């Protein structure tokens, strides 16, 4: 099974799983996803303040290479609950399948948490101590949201979607 098939399988299985959750679980997940997305937007804003776009443009987005495992199950659940089918292209290796030569195709609140949290050396040099504290608190907030959602659903939502889909495929083959 190739990456596109795993993506499709994971997305479909996650949609089915989400539809089976009781309304109480869906409501709690919606609150966690809202907080998760707001935190990602706030972290992206902190980085934008240090002119990340020009730093990233000069670098050429080296951090965006080979990013197929960056989107996790909880990130994907954000797309599903908003009824968004993201565009993915696994043929553009080593470029991230969730972006293009122009950058990420996702708005900051829907980007993988790993992408939002990554701070390269060039960005780190321009980050103030206050901004570092905000970033650290935000990272902890994202991790807490994912952990709470995982407990709520009984699923490891911090797992990369492609790995989760592969495990789901393996479990179904055993049945």
C-alpha positions as semicolon CSV with decimal commas, in nm:
position;residue;x (nm);y (nm);z (nm)
1;X;0,000;0,000;0,000
2;X;0,148;0,337;-0,097
3;X;0,134;0,662;0,102
4;X;-0,170;0,799;-0,083
5;X;-0,364;0,479;-0,016
6;X;-0,263;0,490;0,352
7;X;-0,371;0,855;0,370
8;X;-0,708;0,771;0,216
9;X;-0,751;0,470;0,445
10;X;-0,658;0,668;0,755
11;X;-0,883;0,959;0,664
12;X;-1,177;0,729;0,590
13;X;-1,131;0,523;0,906
14;X;-1,100;0,837;1,117
15;X;-1,419;0,977;0,963
16;X;-1,597;0,652;1,051
17;X;-1,456;0,651;1,404
18;X;-1,558;1,014;1,455
19;X;-1,913;0,943;1,339
20;X;-1,944;0,668;1,604
21;X;-1,852;0,887;1,900
22;X;-2,137;0,977;2,134
23;X;-2,249;1,341;2,118
24;X;-2,087;1,411;2,456
25;X;-1,751;1,291;2,323
26;X;-1,793;1,492;2,003
27;X;-1,866;1,806;2,207
28;X;-1,561;1,754;2,429
29;X;-1,346;1,687;2,121
30;X;-1,476;2,004;1,956
31;X;-1,367;2,206;2,261
32;X;-1,023;2,044;2,262
33;X;-0,983;2,095;1,887
34;X;-1,083;2,461;1,920
35;X;-0,822;2,515;2,192
36;X;-0,566;2,316;1,989
37;X;-0,625;2,529;1,679
38;X;-0,622;2,857;1,874
39;X;-0,291;2,759;2,032
40;X;-0,138;2,678;1,693
41;X;-0,254;3,015;1,558
42;X;-0,103;3,193;1,859
43;X;0,228;3,010;1,818
44;X;0,239;3,088;1,447
45;X;0,179;3,456;1,530
46;X;0,476;3,459;1,770
47;X;0,701;3,324;1,497
48;X;0,555;3,559;1,235
49;X;0,657;3,853;1,457
50;X;1,024;3,769;1,401
51;X;0,982;3,783;1,023
52;X;0,980;3,407;0,975
53;X;0,854;3,438;0,618
54;X;1,172;3,606;0,496
55;X;1,392;3,365;0,694
56;X;1,204;3,068;0,552
57;X;1,216;3,212;0,200
58;X;1,596;3,246;0,222
59;X;1,629;2,892;0,356
60;X;1,398;2,742;0,098
61;X;1,200;2,548;0,356
62;X;1,449;2,279;0,447
63;X;1,231;2,187;0,746
64;X;0,946;2,109;0,506
65;X;1,126;1,826;0,335
66;X;1,013;1,469;0,395
67;X;0,714;1,575;0,604
68;X;0,473;1,290;0,536
69;X;0,468;1,176;0,899
70;X;0,416;1,520;1,050
71;X;0,038;1,528;1,043
72;X;-0,102;1,329;1,332
73;X;-0,444;1,176;1,392
74;X;-0,562;1,471;1,604
75;X;-0,450;1,719;1,336
76;X;-0,649;1,516;1,083
77;X;-0,953;1,511;1,309
78;X;-0,944;1,892;1,283
79;X;-0,995;1,862;0,907
80;X;-1,271;1,606;0,946
81;X;-1,470;1,808;1,199
82;X;-1,445;2,115;0,973
83;X;-1,538;1,903;0,671
84;X;-1,218;1,994;0,489
85;X;-1,045;1,749;0,258
86;X;-0,685;1,868;0,244
87;X;-0,489;1,844;-0,076
88;X;-0,198;1,603;-0,046
89;X;0,063;1,509;-0,303
90;X;0,292;1,224;-0,208
91;X;0,464;1,228;-0,548
92;X;0,656;1,552;-0,489
93;X;0,928;1,393;-0,273
94;X;1,126;1,519;-0,091
95;X;0,890;1,819;-0,068
96;X;0,628;1,786;0,204
97;X;0,307;1,630;0,063
98;X;0,099;1,896;0,241
99;X;0,256;2,193;0,066
100;X;0,409;2,313;-0,255
101;X;0,710;2,512;-0,369
102;X;0,516;2,817;-0,247
103;X;0,492;2,685;0,109
104;X;0,237;2,514;0,326
105;X;-0,110;2,472;0,180
106;X;-0,269;2,475;0,525
107;X;-0,369;2,772;0,733
108;X;-0,171;2,784;1,061
109;X;-0,452;2,652;1,279
110;X;-0,469;2,333;1,071
111;X;-0,099;2,275;1,017
112;X;0,057;1,976;1,184
113;X;0,159;2,053;1,540
114;X;0,513;1,939;1,458
115;X;0,540;2,208;1,191
116;X;0,407;2,480;1,418
117;X;0,647;2,379;1,696
118;X;0,963;2,345;1,489
119;X;1,206;2,632;1,540
120;X;1,521;2,618;1,329
121;X;1,848;2,779;1,437
122;X;1,787;3,089;1,223
123;X;1,448;3,148;1,385
124;X;1,580;3,064;1,729
125;X;1,850;3,332;1,700
126;X;1,578;3,597;1,658
127;X;1,345;3,463;1,927
128;X;1,333;3,662;2,250
129;X;1,324;3,496;2,593
130;X;0,961;3,608;2,633
131;X;0,870;3,449;2,299
132;X;1,050;3,129;2,398
133;X;0,840;3,113;2,713
134;X;0,521;3,159;2,509
135;X;0,632;2,889;2,266
136;X;0,714;2,646;2,548
137;X;0,377;2,703;2,716
138;X;0,200;2,664;2,383
139;X;0,382;2,339;2,312
140;X;0,270;2,204;2,648
141;X;-0,084;2,318;2,571
142;X;-0,085;2,131;2,239
143;X;0,049;1,818;2,405
144;X;-0,216;1,840;2,679
145;X;-0,497;1,878;2,424
146;X;-0,374;1,575;2,234
147;X;-0,336;1,370;2,551
148;X;-0,685;1,463;2,675
149;X;-0,838;1,382;2,336
150;X;-0,654;1,049;2,326
151;X;-0,790;0,956;2,667
152;X;-1,138;1,064;2,566
153;X;-1,142;0,856;2,246
154;X;-0,921;0,565;2,349
155;X;-0,709;0,626;2,040
156;X;-0,345;0,741;2,020
157;X;-0,427;1,072;1,850
158;X;-0,068;1,197;1,863
159;X;0,039;0,919;1,625
160;X;0,120;1,022;1,267
161;X;-0,185;0,950;1,050
162;X;0,004;0,728;0,805
163;X;0,139;0,509;1,087
164;X;-0,204;0,493;1,252
165;X;-0,361;0,390;0,919
166;X;-0,099;0,118;0,871
167;X;-0,176;-0,019;1,217
168;X;-0,550;-0,009;1,144
169;X;-0,489;-0,200;0,820
170;X;-0,282;-0,460;1,004
171;X;-0,548;-0,504;1,276
172;X;-0,821;-0,552;1,014
173;X;-0,612;-0,809;0,827
174;X;-0,587;-1,018;1,144
175;X;-0,967;-1,028;1,184
